[in-house]
């Protein structure tokens, strides 16, 4: 567009039930969809049909005073727009503007002043009787814009939703998993949950031998009593203990001496449940930690350069997917108001939990031929 052509395009509008624009949320913004294209090649001619331009008659009154104007039928617009020059011709020397009903923004978010709204009568080729519509008046150049809903009401636009698809000349799409097994298309959530039921049931477990925690043999074991927990959290606390016990994550300790007895941290979550964590502050001092380097963003970015598709793995309850041997499980004994329990899986709170999980996860990823 040359410097002389100072045409602006209206792209978005937001419904506004109040006069203060700051009170409008992001979810109330509507798409206007009007973008004007000017050919860079002077030999190219864009017809009125291609631009969706149509001659209609607009007037301030139901009868008389009609003016023939060129309007744009925009199926992507959710309101109607009239430029100020046309409004001045419809209402000479009169101010019939009401409060704006929407907020207008241009492409890129720049706000376009909405001078107000008014009622006009529109007569088109398919509605011989003028119909009254609400329009927004803007001080920008451009044609009258008839939005989606109004265009359908005036029989200027018809949307044909049904679409018939055929398989002619289209190859059949086949989906195979890493084991070469074929699956039907399209894949649905219900099919995947049924086909891979074992993956979506319970807590997973890394393959291999249970992990053994090495500690300083000269460390003195410490035993803590149950930590005080607010009474109103007891039901959720007890429920979580029963849940993880049923999953095999912990085991109740009965009539057995355990040198180490750790405290427990109970943290309430937003949904009313609680997060159960071990507080092994003394045990952590005795653990011989085997640090494992965790890759950072700077390590990963060069390897994904040029990649197009990405997958996200949710490592929910990731630590609980590695089991502990019997000796290590006893080290992770903890006290509660209802007795002692011991962790059969790696608990949250150990200073070595992150190292163990990251190393096992990396080992699993390396076992596949795909780059992770």
Number of C-alpha atoms within 10 A of each C-alpha: 10 8 6 6 9 9 12 15 18 24 21 26 23 22 19 18 12 13 13 9 13 8 10 16 11 8 8 12 17 20 17 26 19 21 12 12 10 12 11 9 7 7 7 9 10 11 9 12 9 8 14 12 17 16 14 17 17 26 23 20 16 16 10 9 12 18 16 13 13 17 20 23 24 24 20 17 24 21 25 23 23 24 19 17 13 17 23 12 13 18 14 10 8 9 10 13 15 13 13 21 21 23 22 25 22 18 15 8 10 12 14 19 14 19 16 17 21 20 16 19 18 23 21 19 13 9 13 10 13 19 16 16 15 16 22 26 24 21 14 18 15 19 16 22 25 26 23 21 16 21 20 15 13 20 12 16 17 12 8 6 6 6 6 5 6 7 7 6 6 7 7 8 8 10 13 10 8 7 6 8 8 11 14 11 10 10 10 9 9 8 13 13 13 11 12 10 11 11 12 12 9 11 17 14 14 16 11 9 10 17 17 13 18 13 16 11 9 7 12 11 15 14 15 14 15 17 14 11 15 8 8 8 15 14 12 16 22 14 13 16 20 15 13 16 17 12 11 15 20 23 19 15 16 9 6 7 9 17 13 18 26 28 21 22 18 21 13 14 9 6 6 8 16 21 13 18 16 20 20 26 14 17 21 15 13 17 17 13 17 12 13 13 10 12 9 8 8 8 10 11 10 9 11 13 8 8 7 6 6 7 6 5 5 7 10 9 12 20 20 24 20 24 23 22 14 14 12 21 22 20 21 27 26 27 20 19 13 10 12 20 22 24 25 23 22 29 27 20 17 19 18 19 17 18 18 18 20 18 15 16 14 12 11 12 13 12 8 10 7 7 8 12
